[in-house]
Amino acid sequence: MTGRCTLILAALVASALAGCSSSTTGPDPTVEARYPERTSPAGVVEKIRAAYVNMDADAYLDCLAEDFILFLNPSDIAQDPSLPEHWGKPTEAAAHEAMFVGGADVQGVTLDFVSAISSWEPNDPGDPMDDEWIRVEDVDLRIELPDDLTIRAAAPIELWLRIDRDQVGANGEILWEISRWYDASEGGCGSCSGCYEAASWGSVKALFLDEG
């Protein structure tokens, strides 16, 4: 195990849940997963939740813009300076390929968004396609591994969503996508504020990048 992986795992174990049932398994491969359309910011968030529960990397990546950027929690970077300040969609693809398809041996995933604070961010009054919708979500992500180990991420996230210029729905509906994602940090992230000590979602992804 690399130094980064060891350091991240040590931080995550502090928030891992002990004594989880070993009977939980991944999604039933005989049941076709159904996903909501990305016709609203809320629909994108719900699709992310369903994609994680179904351990479906492609469905998750469909919610991200091609120029997507994840801004990691500065506290994670302070603990592990080898982590970048941010990464893009190719790194997201690598992390989720390792998590859901590779040799990580994930037994199952649960994900809940406990609450949301939303606001509208107009960029160009003459072009509504450039406007963005900001959602601050409280997260409860649990990834079940062998030996009754559950890794938990519970730090809030801030998502910046915009209209997808490259795709429309089956009947021509406007679709939404995530352009920016901020993991909560000690001083807040993006436009949200507050102090958070829970493990971040980005630190979980970084762990699987090392495993991949």
ABEGO torsion letter per residue (X at the ends): XBAAAAAAAAAAAAABBBGBBAABBBBBAABBBBBBBAABAAAAAAAAAAAAAAGBAAAAAAABBAABBBBBBAAAAAABAABBABBBAAAAAAAAAAAAABAAGBAEBBBBBABBBBBBBBABAABAAABBBBBBBBBBBBBBBBGGBBBBBABBBBBBBBBBAABBBAAGBBBBBBABBBBBBAAEBEABBEBBABBBAAAAAAAAAAAX
